[in-house]
Amino acid sequence: MEPIISNLDHLGTDDIAGVRQIYGTEITNLPISVSIVVGQSYTDGGDPQVNFPATSYSAVGLPPGLTINSRTGYISGVATKAGDFDPVLIAHGRNADAYKTFPFTVRGLDRVQGLLAILPVDAFFLVPDPIRPRIYTSGFGGINMIDTMTRAVTSLYSEAFSGLSVSADGSQLFFFNINVSPPRLKKIDLASLKLLPGGIPLPTNQPYDSVVEGLDGRDYVADATGVKQFDAASGALQVTFAAGTGDTIAISRDRKTLFVTHRQGDGGLSAYDISTPNPSLQHQTAGYFGLPVPSLDGQYLYYTEQENYRGLIARADLPGLMPVRSFGPASLGSDNLAIHANGSIYRSHDVSGRASGAIFVYDPTTLEQTADVELGDLNSTSDIHGIGFTEYIPSSVVLDHSGRYFFSTVHANGSYDEGREVWMFSTDLASFPPHPYTTTKNLLNVSTRTFDQGGSDPMIGGFILQGPKPKKILVRGIGPSLPITGAMSNPVLDLYDSSGTLLASNDNWISNRIGILQTQAAPSSERESAIVRTLQPGAYTAVVRDARDQPGLALVEVYDLDAKDSLLVNISTRGKVGTGDNAMIGGFIIGGKDPTKVLVRAIGPSLSNNGVAQPLSDPVLELRDGKGKLVSTNDNWRETQGSEIVATGIPPPDNRESAIVATLTPGNYTAIVRGKNNATGTALVEVYNVDANLPPQ
């Protein structure tokens, strides 16, 4: 770049500027795209790297509520508005600037029925104020207060503590200071929100549960040895009863009956009369139960049945504990219940058999479920394909004093150390727009890997869309990024309708870079192919071939990008079955929340009727789950599930062909086709959803 000969032994400013002018500047190491939710805190803004010394960073077009650190380039904040954004990150240098755009989606709360707000509060336990529009939370970060009218969050206490409860008259918030021995019962005045001085020493060294305030200055706390009744003013121990380990306690609204569950040992549920200074056992039942919750009218006691891992909700009549009615689905990880003033029962439900947790609501008369608030619906369409998918697991659930709202602590991916938040809902779920129809028994993604022989015998994948509306799908042809020897080097993808009309063709997916990136399922290699298309219900064919007609292993995939309407009910792929790693492998994902019946077929001999020259003479089929565990295997379909396969209406044409009928829970599955005795040839692997929950017409 120097116009004259000089003794300069390093690049000058004009050299650097000239190189940048010719080759440009670049920002790397940013996320390809981001998808978050209104109200959620975003702190993972990436670590931008530039190919020159950046002096500062800025950004334009960020979603409202997010900001950029001018020194580091990190983006953070709480998104306040839903929408699709395309922010531009700018790295400023002394002589030039670099620019980088990336898609940023903020999803609205309307995806989850009744959801009003997500509050970034570090919480795992909630307590409602009985007279004020407040919820008190406890978490690793201390005690916080949520104003249910303004949704403002106020910190009340930040040191280590245990337990949380409100006095019967609503004037004080109780908790345990666990930094001293014995622990001291501390109190916050709820009128002034000030911590009261001192504290009452408790008659226990290991408090297990919150304090319960009884009558005439008698309070109760449970620990590893039983329930202790103590003087509310001095903390002096008065009596120990309900001996056991791991007790939990709850009190009736009139404060005359204490309910105790024994979680270890022989278990049990007991009711004690505490109207006098000498507690007396009234009723007792055997078993292992969750935290008891009395109804506000004093007629019933609700709890979860943990014995034999049933996890059902039980309702016992009061004043006795009989009869007992059990209802609701099993839930192994949740015993959190809340009772509305109108008697409705709210329960946080874990992920047993589901993609994410939910809140269930039950009618107090019929005990029938009246609402199923699916937290996992907050995931974006692309999230359900396993890219950025988050499991939202609710734990504590409480109602505010007005009965207008309910709150739940929610943990991302089921971890107490990840993503703790408080979600706020309206109890008037019917006032919200009807929850969008979501199919519950569907194939979200189907794929097949097989050997493409090149020339006139390419890989052919067929799929069927069924339902009342068009569906947006993504079809991919994958080769170079496959971690195997002999992968196809440059796949080309063609998409045809049932009449044989070519709808779209793609060689390298970057020719539609923005559209493919927005699906969040872009291929790893630029030489791979992808097509995004909205298709009418019907049958379609995807053909994968090498750009130079060379043989190789390839993968054809179909993604459902809009799982709430029509369904992807079938995929079939024809290709060459080899030995070892060259077996035909079909993968599929079952979405929704319910088990789904599928038929998997491996077709070989009957392909000769369609002009296939060298069909696989005797296919053998294996079905495995996402962990590689064998679900079922079949050689000749009539020998195992013959009647069930015939009942589907689509049995294989030849008795030597294989088929498996299975009812599968949501998750990932793999169908593997090999030739018996290591035979090779052309085969067809098919997956049918025979239990599809089709949308209404």
C-alpha positions in Angstrom: 0.0 0.0 0.0 3.0 2.3 0.3 3.5 4.5 -2.8 7.2 4.9 -2.1 10.0 2.7 -0.8 10.4 3.3 2.9 12.1 1.7 6.0 8.7 1.1 7.7 8.8 -2.5 9.1 5.1 -2.8 10.1 1.6 -2.0 8.6 0.8 1.6 8.6 -2.7 3.1 9.2 -3.3 3.4 5.4 -2.3 -0.2 5.0 -4.9 -1.4 7.5 -7.5 0.9 6.0 -6.7 -0.3 2.5 -7.1 -4.0 3.5 -10.4 -3.3 5.2 -11.6 -1.4 2.1 -10.7 -4.4 -0.1 -11.7 -7.3 2.2 -14.2 -5.7 4.6 -14.6 -6.0 8.3 -16.5 -8.8 10.1 -18.3 -9.6 13.3 -18.4 -13.3 14.3 -19.5 -15.4 17.3 -23.0 -14.0 17.4 -26.1 -16.2 17.8 -27.6 -17.2 14.4 -30.9 -16.1 15.8 -32.5 -15.5 19.2 -36.0 -16.4 20.5 -37.2 -15.2 24.0 -40.4 -14.4 25.7 -41.9 -11.1 26.8 -41.1 -10.5 30.4 -38.2 -12.9 30.6 -34.7 -11.7 31.4 -32.2 -12.1 28.6 -28.5 -12.2 29.6 -26.9 -14.4 26.9 -26.1 -11.8 24.3 -23.1 -13.7 22.8 -19.5 -12.7 22.8 -19.0 -10.7 19.6 -15.6 -11.1 17.9 -14.3 -8.7 15.3 -11.2 -8.9 13.0 -9.9 -5.5 14.2 -9.5 -3.8 17.6 -13.0 -2.6 18.5 -13.1 0.6 20.7 -16.8 0.3 21.5 -20.1 -1.3 20.5 -23.6 -0.1 19.8 -26.8 -1.5 18.3 -29.9 -0.3 16.5 -33.3 -2.0 16.3 -33.1 -4.0 19.6 -36.4 -5.2 21.0 -37.7 -2.7 23.6 -36.3 -3.4 27.0 -32.9 -4.7 25.8 -29.7 -2.7 25.8 -26.1 -3.3 24.7 -23.0 -2.9 26.8 -20.9 -0.4 24.9 -17.7 -1.9 26.2 -18.3 -5.7 25.8 -21.0 -5.8 23.2 -23.2 -8.0 25.4 -27.0 -7.6 25.0 -29.2 -7.9 28.1 -32.4 -6.8 29.7 -36.1 -7.8 29.9 -38.0 -7.7 26.6 -41.2 -5.7 26.9 -42.8 -6.1 23.5 -43.5 -9.1 21.3 -42.5 -9.2 17.7 -39.9 -10.1 15.1 -36.8 -7.8 15.1 -33.6 -7.6 13.1 -31.2 -5.7 15.3 -27.9 -4.5 13.9 -24.8 -4.8 16.1 -22.1 -2.3 15.3 -18.5 -2.7 16.3 -16.7 0.7 16.2 -13.0 0.9 15.4 -10.6 3.7 15.0 -10.7 3.6 11.2 -13.8 1.5 10.4 -17.0 0.0 11.7 -18.3 -3.5 11.3 -22.0 -4.5 11.1 -23.9 -7.7 11.8 -27.6 -8.4 11.7 -29.3 -11.3 13.4 -33.0 -12.3 13.7 -34.4 -11.7 17.2 -37.9 -13.0 18.0 -39.8 -12.0 21.2 -42.7 -14.3 21.7 -46.0 -13.0 23.2 -47.6 -14.4 26.4 -50.8 -15.1 24.5 -49.3 -18.5 23.6 -50.2 -19.8 27.1 -53.9 -19.4 28.1 -54.4 -16.9 30.8 -50.8 -15.9 31.2 -50.5 -12.3 32.2 -46.9 -11.8 33.1 -43.5 -13.5 33.7 -41.8 -11.9 36.6 -38.0 -12.4 36.8 -38.1 -13.3 40.5 -35.7 -15.9 41.9 -38.3 -18.0 43.7 -39.1 -21.6 44.6 -41.9 -21.0 47.2 -44.9 -18.6 47.3 -47.2 -17.4 50.1 -50.2 -15.2 49.4 -51.2 -12.2 51.6 -54.7 -12.9 53.0 -55.8 -9.3 53.0 -53.6 -7.4 50.5 -52.9 -7.7 46.8 -49.5 -9.3 47.4 -47.6 -12.5 47.0 -44.4 -13.2 49.0 -41.7 -15.3 47.5 -38.7 -17.2 48.9 -35.6 -18.2 46.9 -31.9 -18.3 47.0 -31.8 -14.6 46.6 -34.0 -13.9 49.7 -37.6 -12.8 50.3 -39.4 -10.7 47.7 -42.9 -9.2 47.5 -45.0 -9.0 44.3 -47.7 -6.4 44.1 -50.4 -8.2 42.2 -51.9 -4.9 41.0 -48.8 -3.2 39.6 -46.7 -6.4 39.3 -43.8 -4.5 40.9 -41.2 -6.6 42.8 -39.7 -5.4 46.1 -36.9 -7.1 48.0 -37.7 -7.6 51.7 -34.8 -9.7 53.0 -31.6 -11.0 51.4 -29.9 -13.2 54.0 -30.1 -17.0 54.3 -33.4 -18.2 55.7 -35.9 -21.0 55.8 -39.6 -21.3 55.8 -42.2 -18.6 55.0 -45.7 -18.0 56.3 -48.1 -15.2 57.1 -49.7 -14.7 60.5 -53.4 -15.5 60.8 -54.4 -11.8 61.0 -52.2 -10.9 58.0 -50.1 -8.4 60.0 -46.7 -10.2 59.9 -44.6 -12.4 57.6 -42.7 -15.2 59.5 -39.5 -16.9 58.4 -36.5 -18.7 60.1 -33.1 -17.2 60.5 -30.9 -20.3 60.0 -27.6 -18.6 60.6 -27.9 -19.1 64.4 -28.5 -22.1 66.6 -31.2 -22.7 67.5 -32.9 -20.9 64.6 -34.9 -17.8 65.4 -38.3 -17.0 64.2 -38.0 -13.6 62.5 -40.9 -11.3 61.6 -41.5 -8.6 59.0 -44.2 -6.0 59.7 -46.4 -6.1 56.6 -47.8 -2.6 57.2 -44.4 -0.9 57.2 -42.5 -3.8 55.4 -39.8 -3.4 58.1 -37.9 -6.3 59.8 -38.9 -6.4 63.4 -35.9 -6.5 65.8 -34.9 -9.5 67.8 -36.5 -12.9 67.1 -37.9 -15.8 68.9 -35.7 -18.9 69.5 -37.4 -22.0 68.2 -37.6 -25.3 70.1 -35.8 -27.1 67.2 -32.4 -27.1 65.5 -33.6 -28.2 62.1 -36.9 -26.6 61.1 -38.5 -28.5 58.2 -41.5 -26.5 57.4 -43.0 -23.0 58.0 -44.5 -22.0 61.3 -48.3 -22.4 61.7 -50.0 -20.0 64.1 -52.6 -21.6 66.3 -55.0 -20.3 69.0 -54.3 -18.4 72.2 -50.6 -17.7 71.5 -49.7 -21.3 70.6 -47.6 -21.9 67.5 -46.5 -25.1 65.7 -43.5 -26.1 63.7 -42.4 -29.5 62.3 -39.0 -31.0 62.2 -37.3 -34.4 61.9 -38.7 -35.6 65.2 -42.3 -34.5 65.0 -44.5 -31.5 65.6 -43.6 -29.0 68.3 -46.1 -26.7 70.0 -44.4 -23.6 71.5 -45.2 -20.3 73.1 -45.5 -17.7 70.4 -44.1 -14.9 72.6 -41.1 -16.7 74.2 -40.5 -19.7 71.9 -40.7 -22.0 75.0 -41.5 -25.6 74.0 -44.9 -26.7 75.4 -45.4 -30.2 73.9 -44.1 -32.5 71.1 -46.5 -34.8 69.3 -47.1 -36.6 65.9 -43.7 -38.2 66.2 -42.2 -39.0 62.8 -39.6 -37.8 60.3 -40.1 -35.3 57.6 -43.5 -34.0 58.8 -45.4 -31.3 56.9 -48.3 -29.4 58.6 -51.3 -27.3 57.6 -54.0 -25.8 59.7 -57.8 -25.4 59.3 -59.2 -21.9 58.7 -60.7 -21.8 62.3 -57.2 -22.8 63.6 -58.7 -25.7 65.7 -57.4 -28.6 63.6 -53.8 -29.3 62.6 -53.2 -31.7 59.7 -49.9 -33.6 59.6 -48.4 -35.8 56.9 -45.5 -38.1 57.8 -43.3 -38.4 54.7 -40.9 -41.0 55.9 -41.0 -44.1 58.0 -44.5 -45.7 57.8 -46.0 -42.5 56.5 -49.5 -41.4 57.4 -51.9 -38.5 57.5 -53.3 -37.3 60.9 -55.7 -34.7 62.1 -55.1 -33.3 65.6 -57.5 -31.2 67.7 -55.5 -28.2 68.8 -58.3 -26.1 70.3 -56.9 -26.8 73.8 -53.3 -26.7 75.1 -53.2 -30.5 74.9 -53.3 -31.7 71.2 -55.3 -34.8 70.7 -55.4 -37.2 67.7 -58.8 -37.2 66.0 -58.3 -39.2 62.8 -55.4 -41.0 61.1 -54.9 -42.8 57.8 -52.0 -44.8 56.5 -50.0 -44.0 53.4 -47.6 -41.5 51.9 -49.1 -38.1 51.1 -48.2 -34.6 49.9 -48.8 -31.4 51.8 -52.4 -31.2 53.0 -54.5 -28.2 51.9 -57.9 -27.6 53.6 -60.7 -26.0 51.6 -61.7 -22.5 52.6 -65.2 -23.6 53.7 -63.7 -26.3 56.0 -65.6 -29.2 54.2 -62.7 -31.0 52.6 -59.0 -31.7 52.9 -57.0 -32.1 49.7 -53.6 -33.8 49.3 -51.7 -35.9 46.8 -51.3 -39.6 47.1 -47.6 -40.4 46.8 -47.8 -44.1 47.9 -46.8 -46.4 45.1 -46.0 -43.3 43.0 -49.7 -42.8 42.2 -49.5 -39.0 42.4 -53.3 -38.6 42.2 -55.2 -35.9 44.0 -57.3 -37.1 47.0 -60.2 -35.3 48.7 -61.2 -36.4 52.2 -64.4 -35.1 54.0 -64.0 -33.2 57.2 -64.1 -33.3 60.2 -63.1 -36.9 59.6 -60.7 -38.1 56.9 -63.2 -40.3 55.2 -64.5 -41.0 52.6 -61.7 -40.3 50.2 -62.2 -39.6 46.4 -59.2 -39.7 44.1 -59.0 -37.8 40.8 -56.8 -36.3 38.2 -53.8 -37.8 36.3 -50.8 -39.1 38.1 -48.0 -36.6 38.7 -44.9 -38.0 40.3 -43.0 -34.8 40.9 -45.7 -32.4 42.2 -47.7 -32.2 45.4 -48.6 -28.5 45.2 -52.3 -27.6 45.4 -54.3 -24.4 45.9 -58.0 -24.1 46.6 -60.0 -21.1 45.3 -62.8 -19.5 47.3 -65.3 -21.0 44.9 -63.8 -24.5 45.6 -61.9 -25.0 42.4 -58.7 -27.0 42.8 -55.5 -25.8 41.1 -52.5 -28.1 40.8 -49.0 -27.7 39.3 -48.2 -30.7 37.1 -44.7 -31.9 36.2 -43.7 -33.3 32.9 -44.7 -37.0 33.3 -45.7 -37.9 29.7 -45.5 -34.3 28.5 -43.1 -32.0 26.7 -43.5 -29.4 29.5 -45.4 -28.8 32.7 -48.9 -27.5 33.1 -51.4 -26.1 35.6 -54.6 -28.2 36.0 -57.9 -26.9 37.3 -60.7 -29.1 38.6 -64.4 -28.6 39.3 -65.1 -28.9 43.1 -68.4 -30.8 42.5 -67.7 -33.2 39.8 -63.9 -33.3 40.3 -63.6 -33.2 36.5 -60.7 -31.3 34.9 -61.9 -27.9 33.6 -58.6 -26.4 32.4 -55.2 -27.6 31.2 -52.8 -24.6 31.0 -49.8 -25.9 29.0 -46.7 -24.0 29.9 -44.7 -25.6 27.0 -46.9 -23.8 24.5 -44.7 -20.8 25.2 -42.0 -22.4 23.0 -41.8 -21.1 19.5 -42.7 -23.3 16.5 -39.1 -24.1 15.8 -38.4 -24.8 19.5 -40.6 -28.0 19.3 -38.1 -29.4 16.8 -35.5 -29.6 19.6 -33.7 -26.3 18.8 -33.8 -24.1 21.8 -36.6 -26.1 23.3 -37.2 -25.3 27.0 -39.2 -27.4 29.4 -41.1 -25.2 31.8 -41.7 -27.0 35.1 -44.1 -25.4 37.6 -43.7 -26.1 41.3 -45.5 -23.9 43.9 -49.0 -22.7 42.9 -51.0 -20.1 45.0 -54.0 -17.9 44.5 -54.1 -14.3 45.5 -56.6 -13.1 48.2 -59.0 -11.7 45.5 -59.2 -15.0 43.6 -58.6 -13.1 40.4 -55.1 -14.4 39.9 -53.0 -17.5 40.4 -49.2 -17.6 40.5 -46.7 -20.4 40.0 -42.9 -20.7 40.4 -41.5 -22.1 37.1 -38.1 -23.7 36.5 -36.5 -24.0 33.1 -35.6 -27.6 32.2 -36.7 -28.8 35.7 -33.7 -27.4 37.4 -33.9 -25.4 40.7 -30.7 -23.7 39.6 -31.9 -22.6 36.2 -34.5 -20.2 35.1 -36.5 -19.6 38.3 -39.4 -17.3 37.6 -42.9 -16.4 38.8 -45.7 -16.7 36.2 -48.9 -14.8 36.8 -52.2 -16.0 35.4 -55.8 -14.9 35.4 -58.2 -17.3 37.0 -60.9 -16.2 34.5 -59.4 -18.3 31.7 -62.6 -18.2 29.7 -62.3 -14.5 29.3 -59.2 -14.9 27.2 -59.3 -15.7 23.5 -59.9 -19.4 23.0 -56.7 -21.4 23.2 -55.5 -22.2 19.7 -56.2 -25.7 18.6 -53.0 -27.7 19.1 -52.7 -31.2 17.7 -51.8 -33.7 20.4 -50.8 -36.7 18.4 -48.5 -35.6 15.7 -45.3 -36.3 13.9 -43.2 -33.1 14.2 -40.1 -34.2 12.3 -39.4 -37.3 10.1 -36.1 -38.2 8.5 -34.5 -41.1 6.7 -30.8 -41.8 6.1 -29.9 -44.2 3.3 -27.5 -44.8 0.5 -28.1 -42.9 -2.7 -26.8 -44.8 -5.7 -26.6 -41.8 -8.0 -27.7 -41.7 -11.6 -31.2 -42.8 -12.3 -31.8 -44.3 -8.8 -31.9 -41.3 -6.3 -33.2 -41.3 -2.8 -37.0 -40.7 -2.8 -38.8 -39.5 0.2 -42.6 -39.2 0.2 -44.8 -37.5 2.9 -48.5 -36.8 3.4 -50.1 -33.8 4.9 -53.7 -34.2 6.2 -56.1 -31.7 7.6 -58.2 -28.7 6.8 -55.5 -26.0 6.3 -52.2 -25.4 4.5 -49.0 -26.2 6.4 -45.6 -24.7 6.4 -42.9 -27.3 6.2 -39.1 -27.4 5.9 -37.5 -30.1 3.7 -33.7 -30.7 4.0 -31.2 -32.7 2.0 -28.2 -33.5 4.2 -24.9 -35.0 3.2 -21.6 -33.2 3.9 -22.3 -32.7 7.6 -23.1 -36.3 8.3 -20.4 -37.7 10.6 -19.9 -40.9 8.5 -17.6 -42.1 5.7 -19.1 -42.0 2.3 -21.5 -39.1 2.8 -22.9 -37.4 -0.2 -20.7 -34.4 -1.0 -23.2 -32.0 -2.7 -26.9 -33.0 -2.3 -29.6 -31.4 -4.5 -33.2 -31.4 -3.3 -36.3 -31.4 -5.6 -39.9 -31.1 -4.2 -42.8 -32.5 -6.3 -46.6 -32.6 -5.7 -48.7 -35.8 -6.2 -49.1 -35.0 -10.0 -45.4 -34.9 -10.5 -45.2 -31.2 -10.9 -41.8 -29.7 -9.7 -42.7 -27.2 -6.9 -39.2 -26.2 -5.9 -35.6 -27.2 -6.3 -32.5 -26.2 -4.3 -28.8 -26.9 -4.5 -27.2 -24.8 -1.7 -29.6 -23.6 1.0 -27.8 -20.2 1.3 -29.6 -19.1 -1.9 -32.6 -18.6 0.5 -30.4 -17.8 3.5 -32.8 -15.5 5.5 -35.8 -17.8 5.0 -34.0 -20.9 6.1 -32.3 -19.2 9.1 -35.7 -18.0 10.3 -36.7 -21.7 10.8 -33.8 -22.1 13.2 -33.1 -25.4 11.5 -30.6 -24.4 8.8 -28.2 -27.2 7.6 -24.7 -27.2 9.0 -23.0 -27.1 5.6 -23.5 -24.5 2.9 -23.4 -27.4 0.3 -26.6 -28.9 1.7 -30.1 -28.2 0.5 -33.3 -26.9 2.1 -36.7 -25.8 0.9 -39.3 -23.9 3.0 -42.8 -24.1 1.6 -46.4 -23.7 2.6 -48.3 -26.7 1.2 -51.9 -27.7 0.8 -53.0 -31.0 2.3 -51.9 -33.9 0.1 -49.1 -36.1 -1.0 -45.6 -34.9 -1.8 -42.3 -36.3 -2.9 -38.8 -35.1 -2.0 -35.9 -36.4 -4.2 -32.3 -36.1 -3.0 -29.6 -36.5 -5.6 -25.9 -35.6 -5.9 -25.2 -32.6 -8.0 -22.6 -34.7 -10.0 -24.6 -37.9 -9.9 -22.1 -39.5 -7.5 -23.3 -42.1 -5.0 -23.2 -41.5 -1.2 -25.1 -41.6 2.1 -27.6 -38.8 2.5 -30.5 -37.8 4.8 -33.9 -36.4 3.8 -35.9 -34.6 6.5 -39.3 -33.0 6.8 -40.0 -30.6 9.6 -43.5 -29.5 10.6 -43.1 -25.7 11.2 -46.8 -25.1 12.1 -47.9 -27.9 14.4 -51.3 -26.4 15.4 -53.4 -27.2 12.3 -53.0 -29.9 9.6 -50.8 -32.9 10.4 -47.8 -34.6 8.9 -49.2 -38.1 9.0 -46.7 -40.2 7.0 -43.3 -40.4 5.5 -41.8 -43.1 3.3 -38.3 -43.2 1.9 -36.9 -45.5 -0.8 -33.2 -46.2 -1.1 -30.4 -48.7 -1.1 -29.9 -50.9 2.1 -26.4 -51.9 2.6 -24.6 -53.5 5.5 -23.1 -52.1 8.7 -23.3 -48.3 8.7 -25.1 -48.4 5.4 -28.3 -49.7 6.9 -31.5 -47.6 6.2 -32.3 -45.4 9.2 -35.6 -43.6 9.6 -36.0 -41.1 12.5 -39.2 -39.4 13.7 -40.3 -37.2 16.5 -43.7 -37.6 18.2 -45.0 -34.2 19.5 -47.9 -33.1 21.6 -48.7 -34.4 25.0 -50.4 -37.8 24.4 -49.2 -41.2 23.5 -49.5 -41.9 19.7 -50.0 -45.1 17.8 -47.7 -45.5 14.8 -47.2 -48.2 12.2 -43.7 -48.6 10.9 -43.1 -50.7 7.8 -40.1 -52.0 6.0 -41.0 -52.9 2.4 -38.7 -54.9 0.0 -40.0 -57.8 -2.1 -43.2 -56.1 -3.3 -41.2 -53.2 -4.8 -40.5 -55.5 -7.8 -44.2 -54.9 -8.7 -43.3 -51.2 -9.2 -40.3 -51.9 -11.5 -37.5 -51.9 -8.9 -34.8 -54.1 -10.3 -33.1 -55.3 -7.1 -35.4 -55.0 -4.1 -34.3 -56.1 -0.6 -35.5 -59.8 -0.5 -36.2 -60.1 3.3 -36.1 -56.8 5.3 -35.7 -56.9 9.1 -37.0 -53.9 11.1 -35.9 -52.5 14.5 -37.6 -49.7 16.4 -35.6 -47.9 19.1 -36.3 -45.0 21.4 -34.3 -41.8 21.8 -31.8 -43.5 24.1 -31.2 -46.3 21.7 -33.2 -48.8 23.7 -34.9 -51.5 21.6 -38.7 -51.0 21.6 -39.6 -53.8 19.2 -38.2 -55.8 16.3 -39.8 -57.8 13.5 -38.8 -60.0 10.6 -42.0 -61.2 8.9 -45.0 -59.1 9.9 -47.6 -61.9 10.1 -45.6 -63.7 12.8 -46.0 -61.2 15.6 -48.7 -58.5 15.4 -50.6 -59.8 12.3 -54.1 -58.9 13.5 -53.1 -55.5 14.8 -51.2 -54.7 11.6 -54.2 -55.8 9.4 -56.5 -53.6 11.6 -54.5 -50.5 10.5 -55.8 -51.1 7.0 -52.3 -50.9 5.5 -50.5 -54.2 6.0 -47.4 -54.9 3.9 -48.2 -56.6 0.6 -45.6 -59.4 1.1 -45.4 -61.7 4.1 -41.6 -61.4 4.1 -41.8 -57.7 4.7 -41.7 -56.3 8.3 -44.0 -54.1 10.3 -44.4 -52.9 13.9 -47.4 -51.3 15.6 -46.6 -49.4 18.8 -48.1 -46.8 21.0 -45.3 -44.3 21.8 -45.0 -41.5 24.2 -43.8 -38.1 22.8 -40.1 -38.2 22.0 -37.5 -39.3 19.5 -37.6 -42.7 17.8 -35.5 -44.5 15.1 -36.5 -47.3 12.7 -33.6 -49.3 11.3 -33.9 -51.5 8.2 -31.4 -54.2 7.4 -31.4 -57.2 5.1 -31.7 -60.7 6.7 -28.3 -62.5 6.6 -26.7 -59.2 5.5 -28.5 -59.1 2.2 -28.6 -55.8 0.3 -31.1 -54.2 -2.1 -33.6 -51.4 -2.5 -36.1 -51.0 0.3 -38.8 -48.6 1.5 -39.1 -47.5 5.2 -42.4 -45.9 6.2 -43.8 -44.3 9.3 -47.6 -43.8 9.6 -49.4 -41.9 12.3 -52.5 -44.2 12.7 -53.8 -42.3 15.8 -53.8 -38.8 14.4 -55.7 -36.2 16.4 -56.9 -34.2 13.4 -58.2 -30.6 13.8 -61.9 -30.0 13.2 -62.9 -29.3 9.7 
